[in-house]
């Protein structure tokens, strides 16, 4: 059975961390834009975050394919951290999408109140 060496495993982990970390930062920027009512900027940041998450997910999927093809992969704490980082960022993005709906409604209500 083939085995992935530690250096390769760490490279995959850091790839996942890097892309998901960038996505997380972009989601936070999107939420800042939402709070300010700049929904076009928020959409742009969320789209950029999606692209980063796709890259992180590709690295994760490649790892899973290797495992499915019989490659032995020794799991290190950095890989656990990478997976945790990716999943929490994906959850944060889902919450930001829900928050956009709330901020949109709030913005509309503010406009109604101010027009009276």
C-alpha positions as CSV (number, residue, x, y, z in Angstrom):
1,X,0.0,0.0,0.0
2,X,1.3,3.4,-0.9
3,X,1.8,5.9,1.9
4,X,1.7,9.7,1.8
5,X,4.7,11.1,3.6
6,X,4.4,13.7,6.3
7,X,5.7,16.5,4.2
8,X,3.0,15.9,1.6
9,X,0.3,15.6,4.3
10,X,1.4,18.9,5.8
11,X,1.4,20.6,2.4
12,X,-2.2,19.5,1.9
13,X,-3.1,20.7,5.4
14,X,-1.5,24.1,4.9
15,X,-3.2,24.5,1.5
16,X,-6.6,23.9,3.1
17,X,-5.7,26.3,6.0
18,X,-4.5,29.0,3.6
19,X,-7.5,29.0,1.3
20,X,-10.1,28.6,4.0
21,X,-8.3,31.4,6.0
22,X,-8.6,33.7,3.1
23,X,-12.2,32.8,2.6
24,X,-12.9,33.5,6.3
25,X,-11.3,36.9,6.0
26,X,-13.4,37.7,3.0
27,X,-16.6,36.5,4.7
28,X,-15.9,38.9,7.6
29,X,-15.3,41.7,5.0
30,X,-18.6,40.8,3.4
31,X,-20.4,41.0,6.8
32,X,-18.8,44.5,7.4
33,X,-20.1,45.6,4.0
34,X,-23.6,44.2,4.9
35,X,-23.6,46.2,8.2
36,X,-22.9,49.3,6.1
37,X,-25.6,48.5,3.6
38,X,-23.2,47.9,0.8
39,X,-24.7,44.7,-0.5
40,X,-22.9,44.9,-3.9
41,X,-19.6,44.9,-2.1
42,X,-20.8,42.1,0.2
43,X,-21.8,40.0,-2.8
44,X,-18.4,40.6,-4.3
45,X,-16.6,39.5,-1.1
46,X,-18.9,36.4,-0.8
47,X,-18.1,35.4,-4.4
48,X,-14.4,35.8,-3.7
49,X,-14.8,33.7,-0.6
50,X,-16.6,31.0,-2.6
51,X,-13.6,30.8,-5.0
52,X,-11.2,30.4,-2.0
53,X,-13.5,27.7,-0.5
54,X,-13.6,25.8,-3.8
55,X,-9.8,25.7,-3.8
56,X,-9.7,24.5,-0.2
57,X,-12.3,21.9,-1.0
58,X,-10.3,20.7,-4.0
59,X,-7.3,20.0,-1.8
60,X,-9.6,18.1,0.7
61,X,-11.3,16.1,-2.1
62,X,-7.9,15.2,-3.6
63,X,-6.8,13.9,-0.3
64,X,-10.1,11.8,0.0
65,X,-9.6,10.4,-3.5
66,X,-6.1,9.3,-2.6
67,X,-7.4,7.6,0.6
68,X,-10.1,5.9,-1.4
69,X,-7.5,4.7,-3.8
70,X,-5.6,3.0,-1.1
71,X,-3.0,5.6,-0.1
72,X,-2.3,5.4,3.6
73,X,-2.5,8.9,5.1
74,X,-1.1,9.5,8.6
75,X,-3.3,12.0,10.2
76,X,-1.4,14.7,12.2
77,X,-2.8,17.4,14.4
78,X,-2.3,20.0,11.6
79,X,-4.6,18.1,9.3
80,X,-7.3,18.0,12.1
81,X,-6.8,21.8,12.4
82,X,-7.1,22.2,8.6
83,X,-10.3,20.3,8.5
84,X,-11.7,22.2,11.4
85,X,-10.7,25.5,9.8
86,X,-12.4,24.6,6.6
87,X,-15.7,23.4,8.2
88,X,-16.0,26.4,10.5
89,X,-15.4,28.8,7.6
90,X,-18.1,27.0,5.6
91,X,-20.4,27.4,8.5
92,X,-19.5,31.0,8.9
93,X,-20.3,31.6,5.2
94,X,-23.7,30.0,5.6
95,X,-24.5,32.2,8.5
96,X,-23.3,35.3,6.6
97,X,-25.7,34.4,3.8
98,X,-28.5,34.3,6.3
99,X,-27.3,37.6,7.9
100,X,-27.5,39.2,4.4
101,X,-31.2,38.5,4.4
102,X,-31.6,40.1,7.8
103,X,-29.5,43.1,6.9
104,X,-31.4,43.6,3.7
105,X,-34.7,43.6,5.5
106,X,-33.3,45.9,8.2
107,X,-32.1,48.3,5.5
108,X,-35.5,48.3,3.8
109,X,-37.2,49.0,7.2
110,X,-34.9,51.8,7.9
111,X,-35.7,53.4,4.5
112,X,-39.4,53.1,5.2
113,X,-39.1,54.7,8.7
114,X,-36.9,57.5,7.4
115,X,-39.3,58.3,4.6
116,X,-42.2,59.0,7.0
